[in-house]
């Protein structure tokens, strides 16, 4: 909990009462590598804050090919936000790609916190702004950058993730084949 409280306090002044309320509506959970937090088609009621570990959200196309949308490492939030905000069944899966510790929040409880503690709305808005910016950068990178350039951006954003993430997850995030990823890595080693 301390990790999240410190992150919130980095953006806003948080009263002891607000801190206590946040603790009361959250559940710290240990999840194992491979465990699904959200499955395609289910109704999504939770948003997750990563204390430690790594999760990913991904969709599966009609040919059963996985497409990784997001990796969430320490200090990041993850969910199927489309499902959360439209109240529709999940189109994404969210799974742990290594043993992780997370804080689960019921999204209804998070929404209600704004009326109890209006200062929290600033924190949530800043989180959403960062998330939108991150997604826009990712979309523009997919459109404008070469696979090699996208891989370099990925390494800067997730410097240690290759140690525990299967190549096919990274390739699906970059929008390339595993063979292309291997070729890019080999070219970088030979420089």
C-alpha positions in Angstrom: 0.0 0.0 0.0 2.9 2.3 0.8 4.0 2.3 -2.8 0.6 3.6 -4.0 0.1 6.1 -1.2 3.6 7.6 -2.0 2.7 7.8 -5.7 -0.6 9.6 -4.9 1.2 12.0 -2.5 3.6 12.8 -5.3 0.7 14.4 -7.1 -1.6 15.7 -4.4 -1.9 16.4 -0.7 -3.6 13.4 0.8 -5.3 13.6 4.2 -5.0 10.8 6.7 -8.7 10.2 6.3 -8.4 9.9 2.5 -5.4 7.6 3.0 -7.4 5.4 5.3 -10.3 5.3 2.9 -8.1 4.2 0.0 -6.7 1.4 2.1 -10.2 0.3 3.1 -11.4 0.0 -0.6 -8.3 -1.8 -1.8 -7.2 -5.4 -1.8 -3.5 -6.3 -2.0 -3.1 -9.6 -3.8 -0.2 -11.9 -4.9 -0.7 -13.3 -8.3 1.2 -16.1 -10.0 2.9 -16.0 -13.4 0.2 -16.9 -16.0 -2.7 -16.0 -13.8 -5.6 -14.2 -15.6 -7.1 -11.2 -13.8 -9.4 -10.4 -16.7 -10.6 -12.8 -19.4 -12.2 -11.9 -22.7 -16.0 -11.7 -22.4 -16.2 -11.2 -18.7 -17.6 -8.0 -17.1 -14.8 -6.0 -15.6 -15.2 -4.5 -12.1 -11.6 -3.9 -11.1 -8.6 -1.8 -11.9 -5.2 -2.9 -10.8 -2.1 -1.0 -9.5 1.1 -2.9 -9.8 3.2 -3.0 -6.7 5.8 -5.4 -8.1 6.0 -7.7 -11.1 4.7 -7.3 -14.6 1.3 -7.8 -16.2 0.1 -7.4 -19.8 -3.1 -6.7 -21.5 -3.8 -8.3 -24.9 -6.5 -9.2 -27.4 -6.8 -12.1 -29.7 -7.8 -11.7 -33.3 -10.0 -14.0 -35.4 -6.9 -16.0 -36.4 -6.1 -16.6 -32.7 -3.1 -14.3 -32.9 -2.3 -12.3 -29.7 -1.8 -8.6 -29.8 -0.3 -7.1 -26.7 -1.7 -3.6 -25.9 0.1 -2.8 -22.7 2.7 -4.0 -20.2 2.3 -2.8 -16.7 5.3 -2.8 -14.4 5.8 -1.4 -10.9 3.9 1.8 -10.3 1.6 1.4 -13.4 -2.2 0.8 -13.6 -3.8 -1.8 -15.8 -7.3 -3.1 -16.7 -9.6 -3.4 -19.7 -10.4 0.3 -19.6 -12.8 0.0 -22.6 -14.9 -2.5 -20.6 -14.6 -0.5 -17.4 -15.9 2.8 -18.9 -18.5 1.4 -21.3 -19.8 -1.3 -19.0 -19.4 -3.9 -21.8 -17.8 -7.3 -21.7 -14.0 -7.4 -21.8 -12.3 -7.4 -25.2 -8.9 -7.9 -23.6 -7.2 -10.3 -21.3 -5.0 -9.2 -18.4 -2.4 -11.7 -17.2 0.6 -11.8 -15.0 3.7 -12.5 -17.0 5.7 -13.0 -13.8 4.8 -13.4 -10.1 3.4 -10.1 -9.1 1.9 -8.1 -6.3 -1.0 -5.9 -7.1 -3.6 -3.7 -5.5 -7.1 -4.3 -6.8 -9.8 -1.6 -6.7 -13.4 -2.0 -7.5 -14.0 0.8 -10.1 -17.3 1.8 -8.5 -15.4 2.4 -5.2 -12.8 4.5 -7.1 -15.5 6.6 -8.7 -17.2 7.3 -5.4 -13.9 8.4 -3.8 -14.2 11.7 -5.9 -17.3 12.8 -4.0 -15.7 12.0 -0.7 -12.3 13.4 -1.4 -12.4 15.8 -4.3 -8.6 16.2 -4.3 -8.4 12.6 -5.5 -10.0 13.6 -8.8 -6.9 15.6 -9.7 -4.8 12.5 -9.2 -7.1 10.4 -11.3 -7.3 13.0 -14.1 -3.5 13.2 -14.2 -3.3 9.4 -14.4 -5.8 9.4 -17.3 -3.9 12.2 -19.1 -0.6 10.2 -18.8 -2.4 7.1 -20.1 -3.9 8.9 -23.1 -0.5 10.5 -23.9 1.2 7.1 -23.6 -1.4 5.5 -26.0 -1.1 8.3 -28.5 2.7 8.0 -28.5 2.4 4.2 -29.0 0.0 4.7 -31.9 2.2 7.3 -33.5 5.3 5.1 -33.0 3.5 2.2 -34.7 2.6 4.4 -37.6 5.8 6.3 -38.1 8.8 4.3 -36.7 10.5 1.3 -38.2 10.4 -2.0 -36.3 14.0 -1.3 -35.2 13.1 2.1 -33.9 10.0 0.8 -32.1 12.2 -1.9 -30.4 14.6 0.8 -29.1 11.7 2.8 -27.7 10.4 -0.3 -26.1 13.9 -1.0 -24.4 13.9 2.5 -23.0 10.4 2.2 -21.7 10.9 -1.3 -20.2 14.6 -1.7 -19.7 14.5 -5.0 -17.7 11.4 -6.6 -19.2 13.3 -8.9 -21.6 14.7 -10.9 -18.7 11.3 -12.4 -17.9 9.0 -11.7 -20.9 8.7 -14.3 -23.7 9.8 -13.1 -27.1 6.3 -13.6 -28.6 4.8 -11.1 -26.1 7.4 -8.5 -27.1 7.0 -9.2 -30.8 3.2 -8.9 -30.5 3.6 -5.6 -28.6 5.8 -4.2 -31.4 3.6 -5.5 -34.2 6.3 -7.8 -35.7 7.0 -11.5 -35.9 9.3 -13.3 -33.6 11.7 -13.8 -36.5 11.9 -10.1 -37.1 12.5 -9.5 -33.4 15.4 -12.0 -33.5 16.8 -10.3 -36.6 16.7 -6.9 -34.9 18.4 -8.1 -31.8 21.1 -9.8 -33.9 21.7 -6.6 -35.8 22.1 -4.7 -32.6 24.6 -7.2 -31.2 26.7 -6.9 -34.4 27.0 -3.1 -34.2 
